[in-house]
Amino acid sequence: MPDRGVVSPGSVLSARARILDSAYELFSRYGIRAVGIDRILELSGVAKMTLYRHFASKDELVLAFLEERRRRWTQGWLQPAIEDVATDRPERTLALFDVLDEWFHRPDYEGCSFIRTLHEVPEGPVREEATRQMELVRRMLADHAAQAGVGDPEAFAYQMQILMMGAMVSALRGDLDAAKRAREIAAAWLSRDPAVRGRRS
């Protein structure tokens, strides 16, 4: 599952790493607006001056968090987990939902930080970074669609990401089978794609 990587204040990690780990834990679970700097200071065990020496503002810390989310969640967990489920590359389009299904059923499922940030931040660099991170996920989905032989992998990736985001939100409201439902829809789309059907026949 996604690694939050939280460390205790007494860790040998640098002050910057402790701040970022603490921000990662809090922002991932509660969002950006609900978490103030004082709460991050308390969890990280660093002084306010130290925090602002490494991150000049809360927005700067949020930008670092979003990049860390990509490193830990997108690259460190989601991509490898899909590859583990589907060693056959063409099958990775649907394996996405198998991975999400396992995540949704964990008690610490916290939803998508990129989606939450878009809801919380109406404009500016933070919103732009959240949008960029979501585009990186869509590109991964486009690559999976291309491996599956989809005729228009870019367009299909947009559809898959809509399914993915909808399943994430639905799981937050308590529909723990949202990924299974999304997988059925994606499988139906794949079965109707002329290029995929031609490849399988």
C-alpha positions in Angstrom: 0.0 0.0 0.0 1.1 3.7 -0.2 3.9 4.3 2.2 3.4 7.4 4.4 6.9 7.0 5.8 6.2 8.8 9.1 9.1 8.9 11.5 9.4 9.8 15.1 10.7 13.2 16.2 13.9 11.5 17.5 14.8 10.0 14.1 18.3 10.5 12.7 16.6 12.0 9.6 17.3 15.6 8.8 14.9 18.3 10.0 13.7 18.8 6.4 12.9 15.1 6.1 11.0 15.1 9.4 9.0 18.1 8.4 8.2 16.6 5.0 7.3 13.2 6.5 5.0 14.9 9.0 3.4 17.0 6.3 2.9 13.9 4.2 1.1 12.1 7.0 -1.2 15.0 7.9 -1.9 16.3 4.4 -2.6 12.8 3.0 -5.1 12.1 5.8 -6.7 15.4 6.4 -6.1 17.6 3.4 -4.3 20.9 3.1 -6.7 23.4 4.6 -7.4 21.4 7.8 -3.7 21.1 8.7 -1.9 24.2 10.1 1.8 24.7 10.5 1.6 24.3 14.3 0.3 20.7 13.8 3.2 19.9 11.5 5.7 21.4 14.0 4.2 19.3 16.8 4.4 16.0 14.8 7.9 16.7 13.4 9.4 18.0 16.6 11.2 20.9 14.9 11.1 24.6 15.7 9.1 27.1 13.6 12.3 28.9 12.5 13.7 25.6 11.3 10.6 24.8 9.2 10.6 28.2 7.5 14.4 27.8 6.9 13.6 24.8 4.7 10.1 25.9 3.4 9.6 29.6 3.0 5.8 29.2 3.2 3.0 26.7 3.6 2.5 26.7 -0.1 6.1 25.7 -0.6 5.7 22.8 1.8 2.5 21.7 0.0 4.4 21.7 -3.4 7.0 19.5 -1.8 4.3 17.3 -0.4 2.7 16.8 -3.9 6.0 15.9 -5.4 6.6 13.5 -2.5 3.1 12.0 -3.1 4.2 11.3 -6.7 7.4 9.6 -5.5 5.8 7.5 -2.8 2.3 6.9 -4.2 2.4 7.0 -8.0 5.9 5.7 -8.6 6.6 4.0 -5.3 3.4 2.1 -4.9 0.8 2.3 -7.7 3.0 1.5 -10.7 4.9 -1.4 -9.0 1.7 -2.8 -7.6 0.0 -2.9 -11.0 3.1 -4.5 -12.5 3.0 -7.1 -9.7 -0.6 -7.9 -10.4 -0.2 -8.0 -14.2 3.2 -9.2 -15.4 1.6 -9.4 -18.9 1.8 -5.8 -20.0 -1.5 -5.7 -22.0 -3.4 -6.7 -18.8 -2.3 -3.7 -16.8 -5.2 -1.6 -17.9 -7.7 -3.6 -15.8 -5.1 -4.5 -13.1 -5.3 -0.9 -12.0 -8.7 -1.6 -10.5 -7.5 -4.7 -8.8 -4.9 -2.7 -7.0 -7.3 0.0 -6.1 -9.8 -2.6 -4.8 -7.2 -3.8 -2.3 -6.4 -0.2 -1.3 -10.1 0.7 -0.8 -10.5 -2.2 1.7 -7.7 -1.1 3.9 -8.8 0.8 7.1 -6.3 3.6 6.4 -7.5 4.4 2.9 -7.3 8.2 2.7 -8.3 8.9 -0.9 -6.5 10.9 -3.6 -4.4 13.8 -2.4 -4.3 15.3 -5.9 -8.1 15.4 -6.2 -8.5 16.8 -2.7 -6.0 19.5 -3.5 -7.9 20.6 -6.6 -11.0 20.9 -4.5 -9.2 22.9 -1.8 -7.1 25.3 -3.9 -8.9 27.3 -6.6 -5.8 28.8 -8.4 -2.1 29.3 -8.2 1.1 27.1 -8.3 -0.3 24.5 -5.8 -3.3 23.8 -8.0 -1.1 23.7 -11.1 1.1 21.2 -9.5 -1.8 19.0 -8.5 -3.0 19.1 -12.0 0.4 18.2 -13.3 0.6 15.2 -11.0 -2.8 14.0 -12.2 -1.6 14.3 -15.8 1.4 12.1 -15.0 -1.0 9.4 -13.8 -3.1 9.8 -16.9 0.1 9.3 -19.0 0.7 6.0 -17.2 -2.8 5.0 -18.0 -2.3 5.9 -21.7 0.8 3.7 -21.7 -1.2 0.8 -20.3 -3.9 1.4 -22.9 -1.3 1.4 -25.7 0.1 -1.9 -24.4 -3.5 -3.3 -24.5 -3.7 -2.4 -28.1 -6.4 0.3 -27.7 -7.0 2.3 -30.9 -6.8 5.7 -29.2 -4.8 5.3 -26.0 -4.8 9.0 -25.1 -8.6 9.3 -25.3 -9.0 6.0 -23.5 -6.7 7.2 -20.7 -8.9 10.2 -20.0 -11.9 7.8 -19.7 -10.0 5.5 -17.4 -8.9 8.3 -15.2 -12.5 9.5 -14.9 -13.4 6.0 -13.8 -10.4 5.9 -11.4 -11.2 9.2 -9.8 -14.9 8.4 -9.5 -14.1 5.1 -7.8 -11.8 6.8 -5.3 -14.4 9.3 -4.3 -17.1 6.6 -4.1 -14.9 4.5 -1.9 -14.5 7.5 0.5 -18.3 7.6 0.9 -18.3 3.9 1.8 -18.7 2.1 -1.5 -15.7 -0.3 -0.9 -16.6 -2.2 -4.1 -16.2 0.9 -6.3 -13.1 -0.4 -7.9 -14.8 -3.7 -8.9 -17.7 -1.7 -10.5 -15.2 0.5 -12.3 -13.3 -2.5 -13.6 -16.5 -4.0 -15.1 -17.1 -0.7 -17.0 -13.5 -0.6 -18.2 -13.6 -4.2 -19.3 -16.7 -3.5 -21.3 -15.1 -0.5 -23.0 -12.0 -2.6 -23.9 -14.2 -5.4 -25.4 -15.9 -2.8 -27.7 -12.7 -1.2 -28.9 -12.2 -2.2 -32.6 -8.4 -2.3 -32.4 -8.5 -4.5 -29.3 -11.1 -6.8 -30.8 -9.1 -7.1 -34.0 -6.0 -8.0 -32.0 -7.8 -10.8 -30.1 -9.5 -12.3 -33.1 
